[in-house]
Amino acid sequence: MLNTYTNTNLKINACSGGIYKTYKESWFERFHLQSTRAERLLDKNNYLHIIVLQMVICGEMEVMAELITEKDFEKYYND
């Protein structure tokens, strides 16, 4: 029956929603979390001088990220 309820101990911690562009100069990239691109973007030393503004999961190990250069980001906060 479609209206049968079965109590389970399944707990899901998830959110849903969209990823929206927040700055004129930002852009989106999709990449695998085990890729060279991910290593470079997420490196704590930030050699690329790119800031990850937000990310959403769009696959098992794939993400969509909004990125902006440090130079463009600082224009908004160093006036």
PDB file of N, CA, C and O in Angstrom:
ATOM      1  N   MET A   1       0.823  -1.182   0.000  1.00  0.00           N
ATOM      2  CA  MET A   1       0.000   0.000   0.000  1.00  0.00           C
ATOM      3  C   MET A   1       0.866   1.245   0.000  1.00  0.00           C
ATOM      4  O   MET A   1       1.944   1.251   0.595  1.00  0.00           O
ATOM      5  N   LEU A   2       0.421   2.267  -0.640  1.00  0.00           N
ATOM      6  CA  LEU A   2       1.182   3.498  -0.715  1.00  0.00           C
ATOM      7  C   LEU A   2       1.174   4.293   0.582  1.00  0.00           C
ATOM      8  O   LEU A   2       2.068   5.105   0.817  1.00  0.00           O
ATOM      9  N   ASN A   3       0.198   4.073   1.402  1.00  0.00           N
ATOM     10  CA  ASN A   3       0.126   4.841   2.642  1.00  0.00           C
ATOM     11  C   ASN A   3       0.685   4.072   3.841  1.00  0.00           C
ATOM     12  O   ASN A   3       0.438   4.463   4.982  1.00  0.00           O
ATOM     13  N   THR A   4       1.417   3.010   3.614  1.00  0.00           N
ATOM     14  CA  THR A   4       2.015   2.239   4.694  1.00  0.00           C
ATOM     15  C   THR A   4       3.255   2.967   5.207  1.00  0.00           C
ATOM     16  O   THR A   4       4.098   3.408   4.426  1.00  0.00           O
ATOM     17  N   TYR A   5       3.352   3.084   6.518  1.00  0.00           N
ATOM     18  CA  TYR A   5       4.491   3.759   7.138  1.00  0.00           C
ATOM     19  C   TYR A   5       5.361   2.733   7.820  1.00  0.00           C
ATOM     20  O   TYR A   5       4.871   1.929   8.613  1.00  0.00           O
ATOM     21  N   THR A   6       6.631   2.749   7.527  1.00  0.00           N
ATOM     22  CA  THR A   6       7.584   1.876   8.187  1.00  0.00           C
ATOM     23  C   THR A   6       8.599   2.743   8.899  1.00  0.00           C
ATOM     24  O   THR A   6       9.245   3.580   8.269  1.00  0.00           O
ATOM     25  N   ASN A   7       8.750   2.563  10.177  1.00  0.00           N
ATOM     26  CA  ASN A   7       9.702   3.348  10.947  1.00  0.00           C
ATOM     27  C   ASN A   7      11.109   2.826  10.671  1.00  0.00           C
ATOM     28  O   ASN A   7      11.383   1.638  10.843  1.00  0.00           O
ATOM     29  N   THR A   8      11.988   3.709  10.248  1.00  0.00           N
ATOM     30  CA  THR A   8      13.379   3.335  10.031  1.00  0.00           C
ATOM     31  C   THR A   8      14.269   4.254  10.844  1.00  0.00           C
ATOM     32  O   THR A   8      13.829   5.307  11.307  1.00  0.00           O
ATOM     33  N   ASN A   9      15.487   3.866  11.013  1.00  0.00           N
ATOM     34  CA  ASN A   9      16.453   4.692  11.727  1.00  0.00           C
ATOM     35  C   ASN A   9      17.318   5.481  10.771  1.00  0.00           C
ATOM     36  O   ASN A   9      18.389   5.960  11.145  1.00  0.00           O
ATOM     37  N   LEU A  10      16.869   5.616   9.562  1.00  0.00           N
ATOM     38  CA  LEU A  10      17.608   6.338   8.538  1.00  0.00           C
ATOM     39  C   LEU A  10      17.543   7.827   8.814  1.00  0.00           C
ATOM     40  O   LEU A  10      16.461   8.402   8.934  1.00  0.00           O
ATOM     41  N   LYS A  11      18.713   8.450   8.913  1.00  0.00           N
ATOM     42  CA  LYS A  11      18.782   9.894   9.121  1.00  0.00           C
ATOM     43  C   LYS A  11      19.515  10.492   7.940  1.00  0.00           C
ATOM     44  O   LYS A  11      20.595  10.032   7.572  1.00  0.00           O
ATOM     45  N   ILE A  12      18.939  11.498   7.357  1.00  0.00           N
ATOM     46  CA  ILE A  12      19.519  12.148   6.195  1.00  0.00           C
ATOM     47  C   ILE A  12      19.836  13.583   6.557  1.00  0.00           C
ATOM     48  O   ILE A  12      18.963  14.335   6.990  1.00  0.00           O
ATOM     49  N   ASN A  13      21.102  13.959   6.374  1.00  0.00           N
ATOM     50  CA  ASN A  13      21.521  15.332   6.611  1.00  0.00           C
ATOM     51  C   ASN A  13      21.798  15.941   5.237  1.00  0.00           C
ATOM     52  O   ASN A  13      22.888  15.779   4.689  1.00  0.00           O
ATOM     53  N   ALA A  14      20.834  16.620   4.702  1.00  0.00           N
ATOM     54  CA  ALA A  14      20.975  17.162   3.358  1.00  0.00           C
ATOM     55  C   ALA A  14      20.247  18.491   3.268  1.00  0.00           C
ATOM     56  O   ALA A  14      19.305  18.759   4.014  1.00  0.00           O
ATOM     57  N   CYS A  15      20.690  19.286   2.370  1.00  0.00           N
ATOM     58  CA  CYS A  15      19.989  20.531   2.087  1.00  0.00           C
ATOM     59  C   CYS A  15      19.800  20.606   0.575  1.00  0.00           C
ATOM     60  O   CYS A  15      20.499  19.947  -0.194  1.00  0.00           O
ATOM     61  N   SER A  16      18.883  21.388   0.195  1.00  0.00           N
ATOM     62  CA  SER A  16      18.674  21.551  -1.238  1.00  0.00           C
ATOM     63  C   SER A  16      18.596  23.039  -1.534  1.00  0.00           C
ATOM     64  O   SER A  16      18.333  23.853  -0.649  1.00  0.00           O
ATOM     65  N   GLY A  17      18.817  23.360  -2.734  1.00  0.00           N
ATOM     66  CA  GLY A  17      18.765  24.754  -3.105  1.00  0.00           C
ATOM     67  C   GLY A  17      19.622  24.994  -4.321  1.00  0.00           C
ATOM     68  O   GLY A  17      20.047  24.056  -4.996  1.00  0.00           O
ATOM     69  N   GLY A  18      19.865  26.225  -4.589  1.00  0.00           N
ATOM     70  CA  GLY A  18      20.634  26.582  -5.769  1.00  0.00           C
ATOM     71  C   GLY A  18      21.935  27.247  -5.397  1.00  0.00           C
ATOM     72  O   GLY A  18      22.174  27.609  -4.245  1.00  0.00           O
ATOM     73  N   ILE A  19      22.749  27.392  -6.384  1.00  0.00           N
ATOM     74  CA  ILE A  19      23.987  28.139  -6.241  1.00  0.00           C
ATOM     75  C   ILE A  19      23.828  29.348  -7.151  1.00  0.00           C
ATOM     76  O   ILE A  19      23.562  29.200  -8.343  1.00  0.00           O
ATOM     77  N   TYR A  20      23.987  30.511  -6.608  1.00  0.00           N
ATOM     78  CA  TYR A  20      23.736  31.739  -7.342  1.00  0.00           C
ATOM     79  C   TYR A  20      25.003  32.584  -7.427  1.00  0.00           C
ATOM     80  O   TYR A  20      25.794  32.639  -6.485  1.00  0.00           O
ATOM     81  N   LYS A  21      25.174  33.220  -8.535  1.00  0.00           N
ATOM     82  CA  LYS A  21      26.328  34.088  -8.745  1.00  0.00           C
ATOM     83  C   LYS A  21      26.204  35.308  -7.830  1.00  0.00           C
ATOM     84  O   LYS A  21      25.170  35.976  -7.803  1.00  0.00           O
ATOM     85  N   THR A  22      27.268  35.584  -7.088  1.00  0.00           N
ATOM     86  CA  THR A  22      27.201  36.671  -6.115  1.00  0.00           C
ATOM     87  C   THR A  22      28.026  37.898  -6.493  1.00  0.00           C
ATOM     88  O   THR A  22      27.835  38.967  -5.914  1.00  0.00           O
ATOM     89  N   TYR A  23      28.934  37.763  -7.448  1.00  0.00           N
ATOM     90  CA  TYR A  23      29.751  38.901  -7.871  1.00  0.00           C
ATOM     91  C   TYR A  23      29.800  38.946  -9.401  1.00  0.00           C
ATOM     92  O   TYR A  23      29.776  37.911 -10.067  1.00  0.00           O
ATOM     93  N   LYS A  24      29.867  40.142  -9.931  1.00  0.00           N
ATOM     94  CA  LYS A  24      29.935  40.330 -11.377  1.00  0.00           C
ATOM     95  C   LYS A  24      31.132  39.583 -11.979  1.00  0.00           C
ATOM     96  O   LYS A  24      31.023  39.013 -13.064  1.00  0.00           O
ATOM     97  N   GLU A  25      32.257  39.584 -11.286  1.00  0.00           N
ATOM     98  CA  GLU A  25      33.502  39.014 -11.804  1.00  0.00           C
ATOM     99  C   GLU A  25      33.659  37.522 -11.520  1.00  0.00           C
ATOM    100  O   GLU A  25      34.612  36.910 -12.001  1.00  0.00           O
ATOM    101  N   SER A  26      32.758  36.927 -10.758  1.00  0.00           N
ATOM    102  CA  SER A  26      32.900  35.512 -10.412  1.00  0.00           C
ATOM    103  C   SER A  26      32.463  34.623 -11.570  1.00  0.00           C
ATOM    104  O   SER A  26      31.809  35.072 -12.511  1.00  0.00           O
ATOM    105  N   TRP A  27      32.842  33.345 -11.475  1.00  0.00           N
ATOM    106  CA  TRP A  27      32.452  32.371 -12.495  1.00  0.00           C
ATOM    107  C   TRP A  27      32.275  31.015 -11.823  1.00  0.00           C
ATOM    108  O   TRP A  27      32.688  30.803 -10.683  1.00  0.00           O
ATOM    109  N   PHE A  28      31.650  30.104 -12.565  1.00  0.00           N
ATOM    110  CA  PHE A  28      31.394  28.762 -12.056  1.00  0.00           C
ATOM    111  C   PHE A  28      32.295  27.746 -12.745  1.00  0.00           C
ATOM    112  O   PHE A  28      32.596  27.859 -13.933  1.00  0.00           O
ATOM    113  N   GLU A  29      32.711  26.763 -11.981  1.00  0.00           N
ATOM    114  CA  GLU A  29      33.450  25.627 -12.521  1.00  0.00           C
ATOM    115  C   GLU A  29      32.951  24.369 -11.849  1.00  0.00           C
ATOM    116  O   GLU A  29      32.646  24.349 -10.657  1.00  0.00           O
ATOM    117  N   ARG A  30      32.877  23.316 -12.650  1.00  0.00           N
ATOM    118  CA  ARG A  30      32.551  21.994 -12.114  1.00  0.00           C
ATOM    119  C   ARG A  30      33.822  21.159 -12.183  1.00  0.00           C
ATOM    120  O   ARG A  30      34.502  21.132 -13.209  1.00  0.00           O
ATOM    121  N   PHE A  31      34.139  20.479 -11.087  1.00  0.00           N
ATOM    122  CA  PHE A  31      35.342  19.662 -11.079  1.00  0.00           C
ATOM    123  C   PHE A  31      35.204  18.500 -10.093  1.00  0.00           C
ATOM    124  O   PHE A  31      34.377  18.529  -9.181  1.00  0.00           O
ATOM    125  N   HIS A  32      36.025  17.495 -10.301  1.00  0.00           N
ATOM    126  CA  HIS A  32      36.073  16.319  -9.440  1.00  0.00           C
ATOM    127  C   HIS A  32      36.969  16.648  -8.246  1.00  0.00           C
ATOM    128  O   HIS A  32      38.012  17.282  -8.405  1.00  0.00           O
ATOM    129  N   LEU A  33      36.568  16.226  -7.077  1.00  0.00           N
ATOM    130  CA  LEU A  33      37.318  16.557  -5.866  1.00  0.00           C
ATOM    131  C   LEU A  33      38.692  15.900  -5.787  1.00  0.00           C
ATOM    132  O   LEU A  33      39.534  16.320  -4.994  1.00  0.00           O
ATOM    133  N   GLN A  34      38.926  14.873  -6.605  1.00  0.00           N
ATOM    134  CA  GLN A  34      40.238  14.236  -6.612  1.00  0.00           C
ATOM    135  C   GLN A  34      41.048  14.641  -7.846  1.00  0.00           C
ATOM    136  O   GLN A  34      42.020  13.970  -8.193  1.00  0.00           O
ATOM    137  N   SER A  35      40.661  15.712  -8.498  1.00  0.00           N
ATOM    138  CA  SER A  35      41.364  16.167  -9.698  1.00  0.00           C
ATOM    139  C   SER A  35      42.504  17.120  -9.341  1.00  0.00           C
ATOM    140  O   SER A  35      42.579  17.648  -8.232  1.00  0.00           O
ATOM    141  N   THR A  36      43.379  17.319 -10.311  1.00  0.00           N
ATOM    142  CA  THR A  36      44.459  18.292 -10.157  1.00  0.00           C
ATOM    143  C   THR A  36      43.880  19.687  -9.957  1.00  0.00           C
ATOM    144  O   THR A  36      44.407  20.474  -9.172  1.00  0.00           O
ATOM    145  N   ARG A  37      42.807  19.991 -10.660  1.00  0.00           N
ATOM    146  CA  ARG A  37      42.161  21.311 -10.521  1.00  0.00           C
ATOM    147  C   ARG A  37      41.693  21.521  -9.076  1.00  0.00           C
ATOM    148  O   ARG A  37      41.881  22.601  -8.516  1.00  0.00           O
ATOM    149  N   ALA A  38      41.101  20.521  -8.487  1.00  0.00           N
ATOM    150  CA  ALA A  38      40.647  20.634  -7.094  1.00  0.00           C
ATOM    151  C   ALA A  38      41.829  20.852  -6.157  1.00  0.00           C
ATOM    152  O   ALA A  38      41.766  21.685  -5.253  1.00  0.00           O
ATOM    153  N   GLU A  39      42.906  20.103  -6.376  1.00  0.00           N
ATOM    154  CA  GLU A  39      44.098  20.276  -5.542  1.00  0.00           C
ATOM    155  C   GLU A  39      44.593  21.711  -5.595  1.00  0.00           C
ATOM    156  O   GLU A  39      44.945  22.290  -4.567  1.00  0.00           O
ATOM    157  N   ARG A  40      44.621  22.282  -6.781  1.00  0.00           N
ATOM    158  CA  ARG A  40      45.124  23.654  -6.937  1.00  0.00           C
ATOM    159  C   ARG A  40      44.160  24.685  -6.353  1.00  0.00           C
ATOM    160  O   ARG A  40      44.586  25.631  -5.690  1.00  0.00           O
ATOM    161  N   LEU A  41      42.859  24.503  -6.600  1.00  0.00           N
ATOM    162  CA  LEU A  41      41.880  25.472  -6.097  1.00  0.00           C
ATOM    163  C   LEU A  41      41.755  25.433  -4.580  1.00  0.00           C
ATOM    164  O   LEU A  41      41.543  26.468  -3.948  1.00  0.00           O
ATOM    165  N   LEU A  42      41.885  24.259  -3.997  1.00  0.00           N
ATOM    166  CA  LEU A  42      41.664  24.102  -2.566  1.00  0.00           C
ATOM    167  C   LEU A  42      42.952  24.092  -1.747  1.00  0.00           C
ATOM    168  O   LEU A  42      42.919  23.830  -0.545  1.00  0.00           O
ATOM    169  N   ASP A  43      44.076  24.371  -2.385  1.00  0.00           N
ATOM    170  CA  ASP A  43      45.365  24.421  -1.694  1.00  0.00           C
ATOM    171  C   ASP A  43      45.358  25.562  -0.686  1.00  0.00           C
ATOM    172  O   ASP A  43      44.985  26.687  -1.019  1.00  0.00           O
ATOM    173  N   LYS A  44      45.767  25.276   0.538  1.00  0.00           N
ATOM    174  CA  LYS A  44      45.723  26.309   1.586  1.00  0.00           C
ATOM    175  C   LYS A  44      46.681  27.473   1.316  1.00  0.00           C
ATOM    176  O   LYS A  44      46.502  28.559   1.865  1.00  0.00           O
ATOM    177  N   ASN A  45      47.697  27.254   0.474  1.00  0.00           N
ATOM    178  CA  ASN A  45      48.617  28.336   0.136  1.00  0.00           C
ATOM    179  C   ASN A  45      48.078  29.242  -0.975  1.00  0.00           C
ATOM    180  O   ASN A  45      48.608  30.330  -1.202  1.00  0.00           O
ATOM    181  N   ASN A  46      47.047  28.804  -1.651  1.00  0.00           N
ATOM    182  CA  ASN A  46      46.335  29.603  -2.655  1.00  0.00           C
ATOM    183  C   ASN A  46      47.278  30.194  -3.706  1.00  0.00           C
ATOM    184  O   ASN A  46      47.267  31.400  -3.954  1.00  0.00           O
ATOM    185  N   TYR A  47      48.078  29.347  -4.306  1.00  0.00           N
ATOM    186  CA  TYR A  47      49.008  29.794  -5.346  1.00  0.00           C
ATOM    187  C   TYR A  47      48.308  30.396  -6.552  1.00  0.00           C
ATOM    188  O   TYR A  47      48.882  31.228  -7.254  1.00  0.00           O
ATOM    189  N   LEU A  48      47.066  29.979  -6.798  1.00  0.00           N
ATOM    190  CA  LEU A  48      46.331  30.496  -7.956  1.00  0.00           C
ATOM    191  C   LEU A  48      45.701  31.863  -7.680  1.00  0.00           C
ATOM    192  O   LEU A  48      45.280  32.554  -8.608  1.00  0.00           O
ATOM    193  N   HIS A  49      45.638  32.245  -6.420  1.00  0.00           N
ATOM    194  CA  HIS A  49      45.006  33.508  -6.012  1.00  0.00           C
ATOM    195  C   HIS A  49      43.553  33.550  -6.446  1.00  0.00           C
ATOM    196  O   HIS A  49      43.054  34.560  -6.943  1.00  0.00           O
ATOM    197  N   ILE A  50      42.888  32.413  -6.241  1.00  0.00           N
ATOM    198  CA  ILE A  50      41.462  32.279  -6.535  1.00  0.00           C
ATOM    199  C   ILE A  50      40.751  31.911  -5.249  1.00  0.00           C
ATOM    200  O   ILE A  50      41.217  31.053  -4.499  1.00  0.00           O
ATOM    201  N   ILE A  51      39.631  32.553  -4.993  1.00  0.00           N
ATOM    202  CA  ILE A  51      38.834  32.299  -3.798  1.00  0.00           C
ATOM    203  C   ILE A  51      37.617  31.474  -4.190  1.00  0.00           C
ATOM    204  O   ILE A  51      36.932  31.787  -5.164  1.00  0.00           O
ATOM    205  N   VAL A  52      37.353  30.419  -3.426  1.00  0.00           N
ATOM    206  CA  VAL A  52      36.140  29.627  -3.601  1.00  0.00           C
ATOM    207  C   VAL A  52      35.069  30.268  -2.732  1.00  0.00           C
ATOM    208  O   VAL A  52      35.163  30.255  -1.505  1.00  0.00           O
ATOM    209  N   LEU A  53      34.059  30.825  -3.370  1.00  0.00           N
ATOM    210  CA  LEU A  53      32.997  31.511  -2.638  1.00  0.00           C
ATOM    211  C   LEU A  53      31.964  30.543  -2.078  1.00  0.00           C
ATOM    212  O   LEU A  53      31.513  30.685  -0.942  1.00  0.00           O
ATOM    213  N   GLN A  54      31.599  29.564  -2.885  1.00  0.00           N
ATOM    214  CA  GLN A  54      30.622  28.573  -2.453  1.00  0.00           C
ATOM    215  C   GLN A  54      30.738  27.342  -3.338  1.00  0.00           C
ATOM    216  O   GLN A  54      31.219  27.415  -4.469  1.00  0.00           O
ATOM    217  N   MET A  55      30.292  26.214  -2.809  1.00  0.00           N
ATOM    218  CA  MET A  55      30.309  24.964  -3.575  1.00  0.00           C
ATOM    219  C   MET A  55      29.047  24.182  -3.276  1.00  0.00           C
ATOM    220  O   MET A  55      28.494  24.252  -2.179  1.00  0.00           O
ATOM    221  N   VAL A  56      28.601  23.433  -4.276  1.00  0.00           N
ATOM    222  CA  VAL A  56      27.511  22.479  -4.084  1.00  0.00           C
ATOM    223  C   VAL A  56      27.938  21.152  -4.686  1.00  0.00           C
ATOM    224  O   VAL A  56      28.642  21.109  -5.694  1.00  0.00           O
ATOM    225  N   ILE A  57      27.508  20.087  -4.062  1.00  0.00           N
ATOM    226  CA  ILE A  57      27.795  18.749  -4.565  1.00  0.00           C
ATOM    227  C   ILE A  57      26.859  18.472  -5.724  1.00  0.00           C
ATOM    228  O   ILE A  57      25.656  18.714  -5.630  1.00  0.00           O
ATOM    229  N   CYS A  58      27.407  17.965  -6.813  1.00  0.00           N
ATOM    230  CA  CYS A  58      26.558  17.632  -7.961  1.00  0.00           C
ATOM    231  C   CYS A  58      26.896  16.241  -8.503  1.00  0.00           C
ATOM    232  O   CYS A  58      26.701  15.975  -9.689  1.00  0.00           O
ATOM    233  N   GLY A  59      27.387  15.385  -7.670  1.00  0.00           N
ATOM    234  CA  GLY A  59      27.720  14.012  -8.003  1.00  0.00           C
ATOM    235  C   GLY A  59      28.444  13.404  -6.831  1.00  0.00           C
ATOM    236  O   GLY A  59      28.637  14.063  -5.810  1.00  0.00           O
ATOM    237  N   GLU A  60      28.846  12.164  -6.959  1.00  0.00           N
ATOM    238  CA  GLU A  60      29.499  11.494  -5.841  1.00  0.00           C
ATOM    239  C   GLU A  60      30.765  12.227  -5.399  1.00  0.00           C
ATOM    240  O   GLU A  60      30.993  12.397  -4.201  1.00  0.00           O
ATOM    241  N   MET A  61      31.576  12.655  -6.339  1.00  0.00           N
ATOM    242  CA  MET A  61      32.804  13.390  -6.030  1.00  0.00           C
ATOM    243  C   MET A  61      32.936  14.635  -6.899  1.00  0.00           C
ATOM    244  O   MET A  61      34.035  15.165  -7.060  1.00  0.00           O
ATOM    245  N   GLU A  62      31.832  15.100  -7.456  1.00  0.00           N
ATOM    246  CA  GLU A  62      31.827  16.279  -8.318  1.00  0.00           C
ATOM    247  C   GLU A  62      31.209  17.451  -7.561  1.00  0.00           C
ATOM    248  O   GLU A  62      30.260  17.277  -6.797  1.00  0.00           O
ATOM    249  N   VAL A  63      31.751  18.629  -7.780  1.00  0.00           N
ATOM    250  CA  VAL A  63      31.187  19.839  -7.189  1.00  0.00           C
ATOM    251  C   VAL A  63      31.099  20.936  -8.236  1.00  0.00           C
ATOM    252  O   VAL A  63      31.825  20.931  -9.230  1.00  0.00           O
ATOM    253  N   MET A  64      30.209  21.860  -7.997  1.00  0.00           N
ATOM    254  CA  MET A  64      30.115  23.091  -8.761  1.00  0.00           C
ATOM    255  C   MET A  64      30.521  24.190  -7.790  1.00  0.00           C
ATOM    256  O   MET A  64      29.975  24.297  -6.692  1.00  0.00           O
ATOM    257  N   ALA A  65      31.485  25.006  -8.208  1.00  0.00           N
ATOM    258  CA  ALA A  65      32.000  26.041  -7.320  1.00  0.00           C
ATOM    259  C   ALA A  65      31.899  27.405  -7.981  1.00  0.00           C
ATOM    260  O   ALA A  65      32.093  27.544  -9.189  1.00  0.00           O
ATOM    261  N   GLU A  66      31.596  28.397  -7.178  1.00  0.00           N
ATOM    262  CA  GLU A  66      31.675  29.781  -7.634  1.00  0.00           C
ATOM    263  C   GLU A  66      33.037  30.297  -7.210  1.00  0.00           C
ATOM    264  O   GLU A  66      33.404  30.216  -6.038  1.00  0.00           O
ATOM    265  N   LEU A  67      33.781  30.825  -8.165  1.00  0.00           N
ATOM    266  CA  LEU A  67      35.154  31.270  -7.930  1.00  0.00           C
ATOM    267  C   LEU A  67      35.306  32.738  -8.299  1.00  0.00           C
ATOM    268  O   LEU A  67      34.551  33.277  -9.108  1.00  0.00           O
ATOM    269  N   ILE A  68      36.302  33.374  -7.685  1.00  0.00           N
ATOM    270  CA  ILE A  68      36.635  34.758  -8.014  1.00  0.00           C
ATOM    271  C   ILE A  68      38.129  34.953  -7.707  1.00  0.00           C
ATOM    272  O   ILE A  68      38.660  34.340  -6.782  1.00  0.00           O
ATOM    273  N   THR A  69      38.784  35.789  -8.470  1.00  0.00           N
ATOM    274  CA  THR A  69      40.187  36.058  -8.178  1.00  0.00           C
ATOM    275  C   THR A  69      40.281  36.904  -6.905  1.00  0.00           C
ATOM    276  O   THR A  69      39.371  37.666  -6.581  1.00  0.00           O
ATOM    277  N   GLU A  70      41.387  36.755  -6.204  1.00  0.00           N
ATOM    278  CA  GLU A  70      41.599  37.576  -5.001  1.00  0.00           C
ATOM    279  C   GLU A  70      41.533  39.060  -5.348  1.00  0.00           C
ATOM    280  O   GLU A  70      40.944  39.850  -4.611  1.00  0.00           O
ATOM    281  N   LYS A  71      42.135  39.429  -6.461  1.00  0.00           N
ATOM    282  CA  LYS A  71      42.170  40.832  -6.874  1.00  0.00           C
ATOM    283  C   LYS A  71      40.758  41.389  -7.049  1.00  0.00           C
ATOM    284  O   LYS A  71      40.459  42.482  -6.569  1.00  0.00           O
ATOM    285  N   ASP A  72      39.890  40.643  -7.733  1.00  0.00           N
ATOM    286  CA  ASP A  72      38.515  41.105  -7.932  1.00  0.00           C
ATOM    287  C   ASP A  72      37.730  41.113  -6.626  1.00  0.00           C
ATOM    288  O   ASP A  72      36.928  42.018  -6.392  1.00  0.00           O
ATOM    289  N   PHE A  73      37.951  40.120  -5.777  1.00  0.00           N
ATOM    290  CA  PHE A  73      37.257  40.054  -4.501  1.00  0.00           C
ATOM    291  C   PHE A  73      37.640  41.222  -3.597  1.00  0.00           C
ATOM    292  O   PHE A  73      36.788  41.810  -2.931  1.00  0.00           O
ATOM    293  N   GLU A  74      38.911  41.545  -3.581  1.00  0.00           N
ATOM    294  CA  GLU A  74      39.396  42.627  -2.718  1.00  0.00           C
ATOM    295  C   GLU A  74      38.866  43.988  -3.131  1.00  0.00           C
ATOM    296  O   GLU A  74      38.812  44.896  -2.301  1.00  0.00           O
ATOM    297  N   LYS A  75      38.473  44.160  -4.383  1.00  0.00           N
ATOM    298  CA  LYS A  75      37.892  45.442  -4.829  1.00  0.00           C
ATOM    299  C   LYS A  75      36.664  45.801  -4.015  1.00  0.00           C
ATOM    300  O   LYS A  75      36.377  46.980  -3.807  1.00  0.00           O
ATOM    301  N   TYR A  76      35.930  44.784  -3.548  1.00  0.00           N
ATOM    302  CA  TYR A  76      34.706  45.022  -2.799  1.00  0.00           C
ATOM    303  C   TYR A  76      34.959  45.334  -1.335  1.00  0.00           C
ATOM    304  O   TYR A  76      34.101  45.910  -0.666  1.00  0.00           O
ATOM    305  N   TYR A  77      36.134  44.959  -0.829  1.00  0.00           N
ATOM    306  CA  TYR A  77      36.370  45.075   0.604  1.00  0.00           C
ATOM    307  C   TYR A  77      37.556  45.934   0.991  1.00  0.00           C
ATOM    308  O   TYR A  77      37.858  46.062   2.178  1.00  0.00           O
ATOM    309  N   ASN A  78      38.238  46.529   0.019  1.00  0.00           N
ATOM    310  CA  ASN A  78      39.387  47.367   0.328  1.00  0.00           C
ATOM    311  C   ASN A  78      39.193  48.805  -0.160  1.00  0.00           C
ATOM    312  O   ASN A  78      40.133  49.454  -0.619  1.00  0.00           O
ATOM    313  N   ASP A  79      37.993  49.271  -0.053  1.00  0.00           N
ATOM    314  CA  ASP A  79      37.722  50.674  -0.462  1.00  0.00           C
ATOM    315  C   ASP A  79      38.040  51.625   0.653  1.00  0.00           C
ATOM    316  O   ASP A  79      37.877  52.835   0.498  1.00  0.00           O
TER     317      ASP A  79
END
